[in-house]
Every structure is written in structure tokens, then in C-alpha cells.
């Protein structure tokens, strides 16, 4: 196992991912007609807000207090935000932009399922690069993302 990353780095990226998710779900909830879909997306937006808080709390408890080398203040956080934007919500697929592009509830749900799966895969891969003793921190993140995925599958079934 490599110690290239620290759990705090992964948590900072998770915070960015959850912020993007919350924006997407709130915008889609305001846009879609179906009350059932609105309710589900409001729930998911609220959950992303809760997840962000969980991750912030986890980050504040990280004992390592890892501080990466930066050429300038804020450089590393900018990198993490860009990574989350590029790989979970790409430049073309930020929560706000996608909410504007998506027209139907089914499109929104399918997109959201993909984002949740990408998040799960990201955290599973990231877990390989942190010290083993920090693995439970990343497992908690994965569990939170799985709950979103399952909720979205229920919403998708209801739309069919």
C-alpha cells in the first residue's frame, strides 16, 4: 500500500464532490415537475449537505494534520476542487450546468446515478493510496455514497 495520499486529502476532495452534488440536486428539484422527484432530489441535496458536514468533521479529527507542499497558498485545495470537477462533475458537467442541460426526470436520475457510481469508484481507488490505518475513514465515505446510489435506483424504478 502506498502512502502517497493522506485521508485528509481525500476528505477535502469529498467535500468538493458533495458541494457539487448538493447544487445539482437542488437545481433539479426546482426544475422538475413531479413532486415525487422533487422530494427525492431535495432529500438527496439535504443528504449531500449532511455528507459534507460529516466529511468536514472527519477532516477536523484527522490526527495527521497533513499539509501538502504548495507553491502558493490555496494551490492544493484548487487542485482538489479541479479534480472533483473534472472526474466527478467535469467542466461540462458541473452540478449547475448539468441542471440547466437536463430536461427530464429520467435524464436527471440517470446522470445522478452515474455521478454517485463515479464517486464510489473514486473513493474505492483513493483508498488504495492512503495508509491502511486511515482506511476506515474512506470506508465511511463509500457507505454514504452507496446510500445515495440506492435511493436513486428506487427513484428510477418509480419512473419506469
Backbone bond lengths (Angstrom), bond angles and torsions (degrees), N, CA, C in turn:
res aa  C-N    CA-C-N  psi(-1)  N-CA   C-N-CA  omega(-1)  CA-C   N-CA-C  phi
1 X - - - 1.450 - - 1.521 108.38 -
2 X 1.284 116.03 138.12 1.453 121.58 -177.96 1.517 110.55 -93.63
3 X 1.325 116.32 146.91 1.456 121.09 175.34 1.524 110.12 -103.82
4 X 1.337 116.77 34.67 1.452 120.52 -178.16 1.519 112.28 -66.98
5 X 1.313 115.67 -30.26 1.453 120.29 -178.01 1.520 109.28 -121.86
6 X 1.279 116.56 157.61 1.446 123.67 174.99 1.525 106.42 -112.00
7 X 1.319 117.11 151.04 1.463 120.00 179.99 1.525 111.45 -56.91
8 X 1.321 117.96 -30.34 1.467 119.74 -179.68 1.527 111.18 -63.24
9 X 1.329 117.32 -34.45 1.463 119.96 177.36 1.527 110.64 -64.46
10 X 1.311 115.41 -43.82 1.457 120.63 179.95 1.529 109.89 -64.86
11 X 1.324 117.27 -39.41 1.455 121.00 179.11 1.528 111.45 -64.83
12 X 1.319 117.46 -38.64 1.471 120.23 177.43 1.524 110.67 -63.46
13 X 1.323 116.81 -40.28 1.463 119.87 176.37 1.521 110.35 -65.77
14 X 1.337 116.98 -39.80 1.464 121.31 179.19 1.528 110.78 -60.33
15 X 1.309 116.57 -39.28 1.460 120.80 178.52 1.532 109.71 -61.45
16 X 1.327 117.11 -44.03 1.470 121.31 177.74 1.526 111.07 -62.14
17 X 1.322 116.43 -44.13 1.463 121.46 -179.52 1.530 110.17 -61.08
18 X 1.323 116.60 -45.54 1.458 120.23 -178.71 1.525 111.70 -66.28
19 X 1.327 117.42 -36.05 1.470 120.25 175.42 1.519 110.34 -60.98
20 X 1.334 117.24 -46.26 1.465 121.02 178.81 1.525 110.89 -62.05
21 X 1.321 117.34 -41.53 1.461 120.85 179.58 1.511 112.11 -63.77
22 X 1.309 116.47 -42.98 1.466 119.88 -179.83 1.521 111.16 -61.21
23 X 1.330 117.64 -42.55 1.466 121.25 178.18 1.529 110.02 -60.94
24 X 1.328 117.28 -47.67 1.463 121.24 -179.42 1.530 111.06 -58.56
25 X 1.325 117.16 -51.85 1.465 120.28 -176.76 1.526 112.27 -62.92
26 X 1.313 117.82 -39.43 1.473 119.87 179.64 1.531 111.16 -67.19
27 X 1.329 116.35 -43.53 1.465 119.37 179.71 1.531 110.70 -63.65
28 X 1.334 116.54 -41.59 1.470 119.22 179.84 1.520 111.14 -68.65
29 X 1.315 118.14 -36.92 1.470 120.67 178.20 1.529 110.57 -61.59
30 X 1.322 116.68 -36.24 1.461 120.52 178.56 1.514 112.35 -74.85
31 X 1.319 116.90 -23.19 1.457 121.75 -173.89 1.535 113.14 -90.65
32 X 1.311 117.85 -36.04 1.464 121.73 -172.28 1.526 111.98 -81.74
33 X 1.327 115.28 151.31 1.465 121.98 -175.54 1.526 113.02 -83.95
34 X 1.300 118.03 -42.37 1.459 122.68 -173.74 1.529 111.32 -63.11
35 X 1.328 115.19 124.77 1.462 119.24 179.61 1.526 110.72 -64.60
36 X 1.317 117.27 -34.79 1.461 121.22 178.56 1.531 110.92 -61.26
37 X 1.338 116.12 -43.81 1.464 120.89 179.47 1.524 110.17 -70.23
38 X 1.339 116.02 -42.59 1.470 119.61 176.88 1.528 110.38 -54.88
39 X 1.338 115.40 -48.18 1.458 120.11 -178.74 1.527 111.53 -60.93
40 X 1.329 116.11 -42.59 1.464 120.04 -179.69 1.522 110.66 -64.84
41 X 1.328 117.43 -43.12 1.457 120.26 -178.11 1.533 111.80 -71.32
42 X 1.324 117.35 -34.52 1.466 119.78 174.74 1.524 109.02 -64.22
43 X 1.326 116.40 -42.67 1.461 120.74 176.75 1.529 110.28 -58.11
44 X 1.343 116.74 -47.30 1.465 120.21 -178.81 1.532 111.70 -65.95
45 X 1.324 117.19 -37.30 1.471 120.24 176.36 1.528 109.75 -62.82
46 X 1.336 115.64 -44.90 1.463 119.54 177.96 1.526 110.79 -61.78
47 X 1.330 116.21 -40.62 1.464 120.43 178.44 1.523 111.38 -63.70
48 X 1.339 116.83 -41.45 1.468 118.98 177.20 1.525 110.43 -62.01
49 X 1.320 116.85 -38.53 1.461 120.19 175.71 1.522 111.01 -61.93
50 X 1.326 116.36 -42.36 1.468 120.71 177.52 1.529 110.63 -65.83
51 X 1.326 115.69 -42.17 1.467 119.48 179.19 1.522 110.42 -61.48
52 X 1.323 115.81 -42.65 1.471 119.41 177.88 1.520 109.80 -57.07
53 X 1.325 116.61 -45.01 1.467 120.92 179.54 1.531 110.36 -63.32
54 X 1.322 117.40 -43.58 1.470 121.22 177.72 1.524 109.61 -57.21
55 X 1.329 115.74 -46.87 1.459 119.90 -177.90 1.526 111.31 -66.31
56 X 1.343 116.76 -37.80 1.465 120.06 176.77 1.531 110.40 -63.71
57 X 1.346 116.08 -41.60 1.464 119.86 177.25 1.522 110.90 -64.12
58 X 1.325 116.36 -43.08 1.461 119.99 178.31 1.525 109.93 -61.58
59 X 1.316 116.10 -41.22 1.464 120.58 -179.84 1.529 110.98 -62.93
60 X 1.322 116.25 -41.06 1.468 119.21 -179.04 1.522 112.08 -67.22
61 X 1.332 117.02 -20.99 1.464 121.16 -179.20 1.524 113.01 -95.05
62 X 1.320 117.30 -4.95 1.460 119.51 179.73 1.521 109.15 -62.57
63 X 1.320 116.20 119.90 1.461 121.82 -175.06 1.519 112.88 -72.65
64 X 1.317 117.02 -24.72 1.465 119.40 -173.48 1.519 113.46 -70.77
65 X 1.336 116.42 -26.30 1.465 120.55 -176.91 1.522 111.17 47.36
66 X 1.282 114.62 47.42 1.461 121.50 -177.72 1.516 109.94 -64.40
67 X 1.286 117.15 130.01 1.459 122.81 175.84 1.524 107.88 -125.69
68 X 1.322 117.82 109.82 1.461 119.74 -178.87 1.530 111.48 -71.85
69 X 1.304 115.26 157.81 1.455 120.39 175.01 1.519 109.01 -65.32
70 X 1.323 116.85 134.67 1.459 121.45 177.50 1.525 109.36 -130.38
71 X 1.315 115.54 137.85 1.462 120.26 173.97 1.520 110.59 -72.54
72 X 1.338 115.82 -29.75 1.457 122.03 177.08 1.528 107.89 -148.49
73 X 1.308 117.94 155.45 1.458 123.32 -177.66 1.527 110.43 -58.93
74 X 1.311 116.14 128.61 1.456 121.51 178.39 1.512 114.88 89.62
75 X 1.326 117.25 -3.34 1.461 120.71 -177.53 1.529 111.77 -59.28
76 X 1.318 116.63 -45.02 1.458 119.10 -174.58 1.528 111.40 -69.93
77 X 1.320 117.18 -39.15 1.464 119.38 178.05 1.525 109.88 -64.77
78 X 1.322 117.61 -36.96 1.464 121.03 176.27 1.529 110.09 -61.50
79 X 1.334 115.93 -40.37 1.465 120.56 177.63 1.526 110.38 -62.08
80 X 1.336 117.04 -47.11 1.461 119.80 -178.49 1.520 111.76 -63.29
81 X 1.332 116.24 -40.97 1.469 119.04 178.25 1.528 110.18 -63.57
82 X 1.322 117.09 -42.63 1.468 120.77 178.45 1.518 110.57 -62.68
83 X 1.319 116.93 -40.19 1.470 119.89 178.68 1.523 110.37 -62.04
84 X 1.332 116.75 -47.01 1.457 119.92 178.74 1.523 110.69 -61.37
85 X 1.323 116.92 -41.43 1.465 120.78 179.30 1.522 111.48 -65.79
86 X 1.323 117.03 -40.92 1.465 121.38 -176.30 1.522 112.93 -75.17
87 X 1.326 117.49 -38.20 1.458 119.79 -171.16 1.512 114.20 -104.42
88 X 1.290 117.80 -21.78 1.457 119.63 176.66 1.528 109.01 -108.48
89 X 1.288 118.00 -50.95 1.460 124.14 171.62 1.522 105.40 -121.71
90 X 1.336 117.92 98.06 1.465 120.48 -177.42 1.527 109.95 -66.82
91 X 1.340 116.13 170.53 1.470 119.40 -179.52 1.523 111.10 -52.42
92 X 1.325 115.69 -40.51 1.460 119.70 179.96 1.515 111.47 -77.87
93 X 1.310 117.26 -13.76 1.458 119.99 -173.55 1.519 112.90 -124.16
94 X 1.300 118.22 34.25 1.456 118.66 173.78 1.519 107.49 -62.75
95 X 1.310 115.84 157.68 1.453 119.55 -178.17 1.514 112.88 -52.58
96 X 1.302 116.96 -44.23 1.458 121.07 -178.09 1.524 111.90 -67.56
97 X 1.321 117.27 -47.64 1.465 120.07 -179.14 1.518 112.18 -64.55
98 X 1.321 116.44 -41.24 1.461 118.55 179.95 1.518 111.21 -67.79
99 X 1.296 117.65 -36.18 1.462 120.04 177.60 1.523 110.48 -61.32
100 X 1.328 117.06 -32.96 1.466 120.79 177.84 1.524 111.23 -73.85
101 X 1.330 117.50 -36.10 1.466 121.72 -176.09 1.526 113.43 -78.63
102 X 1.307 117.56 -36.27 1.461 121.89 -174.37 1.526 109.74 -73.50
103 X 1.329 114.58 132.04 1.464 119.62 -175.63 1.522 114.07 -105.97
104 X 1.336 117.89 -29.95 1.463 119.79 -174.39 1.522 111.32 -118.04
105 X 1.324 113.98 159.88 1.465 119.93 177.96 1.521 110.93 -61.78
106 X 1.329 117.74 -41.06 1.465 120.66 -179.14 1.527 110.89 -64.50
107 X 1.331 117.27 -41.40 1.469 120.00 175.90 1.525 110.94 -59.56
108 X 1.321 115.72 -43.18 1.467 120.53 -179.31 1.523 111.31 -63.29
109 X 1.329 115.74 -43.54 1.464 119.95 -178.65 1.528 110.46 -67.36
110 X 1.331 116.97 -43.50 1.470 119.59 179.31 1.532 111.14 -62.99
111 X 1.319 117.19 -41.78 1.456 120.76 177.40 1.527 110.27 -61.93
112 X 1.336 116.13 -46.32 1.462 120.87 -178.51 1.529 111.18 -63.14
113 X 1.313 117.92 -39.36 1.467 121.00 176.76 1.524 109.65 -59.82
114 X 1.320 116.29 -44.53 1.465 120.30 178.91 1.515 112.16 -61.31
115 X 1.316 117.09 -42.10 1.463 121.40 179.15 1.519 110.84 -64.89
116 X 1.325 116.77 -42.56 1.467 119.40 179.02 1.531 110.70 -64.04
117 X 1.321 116.76 -41.99 1.469 119.38 177.72 1.525 111.19 -64.35
118 X 1.337 117.17 -42.52 1.469 120.23 176.93 1.521 111.24 -59.42
119 X 1.326 116.56 -39.60 1.460 120.40 178.57 1.529 110.95 -64.15
120 X 1.321 115.98 -44.72 1.469 120.25 178.68 1.524 110.05 -60.05
121 X 1.322 116.81 -47.24 1.471 120.43 179.95 1.531 111.09 -62.16
122 X 1.326 116.48 -41.33 1.466 120.57 178.90 1.526 110.45 -58.48
123 X 1.335 116.32 -48.45 1.461 119.61 -178.17 1.525 111.78 -67.39
124 X 1.341 116.75 -36.61 1.466 118.92 177.42 1.525 110.78 -63.76
125 X 1.321 116.77 -40.70 1.465 120.28 178.33 1.522 111.47 -70.70
126 X 1.318 116.14 -42.02 1.462 120.39 -178.94 1.525 110.85 -61.60
127 X 1.316 116.09 -33.82 1.466 120.90 -179.44 1.529 111.53 -58.73
128 X 1.315 116.99 -29.16 1.468 121.53 -179.21 1.522 112.39 -68.79
129 X 1.317 117.33 -19.63 1.456 121.80 -173.07 1.528 114.61 -105.15
130 X 1.303 115.87 6.85 1.462 118.35 178.88 1.522 109.42 -113.62
131 X 1.317 117.76 161.37 1.463 119.89 177.85 1.534 110.92 -57.91
132 X 1.308 116.26 141.93 1.465 121.98 -177.03 1.524 111.96 -54.52
133 X 1.320 117.64 -36.57 1.464 121.35 -178.64 1.532 112.24 -62.88
134 X 1.335 117.91 -17.12 1.465 121.36 180.00 1.528 112.62 -100.62
135 X 1.321 116.11 4.45 1.462 120.07 -177.29 1.509 114.48 -61.06
136 X 1.323 118.17 -35.00 1.466 119.82 -178.68 1.526 111.09 -64.75
137 X 1.312 117.24 -29.46 1.468 121.12 177.19 1.523 109.61 -61.94
138 X 1.318 116.22 -46.48 1.463 120.71 -179.41 1.526 110.62 -70.58
139 X 1.333 118.31 -35.31 1.468 121.24 177.53 1.522 110.72 -58.98
140 X 1.324 117.63 -38.12 1.468 121.22 178.19 1.525 110.38 -62.07
141 X 1.311 116.73 -39.84 1.460 120.94 178.05 1.520 110.20 -63.44
142 X 1.317 116.44 -45.88 1.468 121.25 -179.82 1.526 110.77 -60.21
143 X 1.318 117.68 -42.67 1.466 121.43 178.01 1.532 111.23 -59.69
144 X 1.312 117.02 -41.29 1.458 120.64 179.11 1.534 111.08 -63.77
145 X 1.317 117.06 -42.36 1.465 120.56 -179.70 1.530 111.44 -68.94
146 X 1.307 117.42 -34.92 1.472 120.20 176.87 1.519 111.11 -61.71
147 X 1.329 117.10 -36.81 1.462 119.61 179.17 1.525 111.06 -63.96
148 X 1.327 118.33 -36.68 1.465 121.45 175.25 1.533 110.23 -64.42
149 X 1.301 116.06 -46.48 1.463 121.23 -178.89 1.538 110.32 -57.40
150 X 1.315 117.09 -47.21 1.465 120.69 -179.35 1.525 111.55 -63.41
151 X 1.315 116.76 -39.67 1.471 120.61 178.20 1.532 109.88 -62.57
152 X 1.313 116.39 -42.53 1.465 120.18 -179.64 1.523 111.81 -67.14
153 X 1.311 117.74 -35.56 1.471 120.06 176.01 1.531 110.27 -62.38
154 X 1.328 117.31 -39.38 1.468 120.66 176.89 1.527 110.61 -63.75
155 X 1.322 116.93 -41.26 1.463 120.79 178.81 1.528 109.59 -64.90
156 X 1.315 117.62 -42.91 1.470 121.51 179.64 1.523 110.80 -61.30
157 X 1.326 117.98 -42.70 1.473 121.10 177.89 1.515 111.31 -61.23
158 X 1.328 116.54 -39.23 1.448 120.78 -179.97 1.532 112.27 -66.69
159 X 1.338 116.61 -27.88 1.474 120.50 -179.75 1.525 113.31 -78.28
160 X 1.323 116.44 -21.78 1.480 119.51 -175.33 1.496 112.42 -75.68
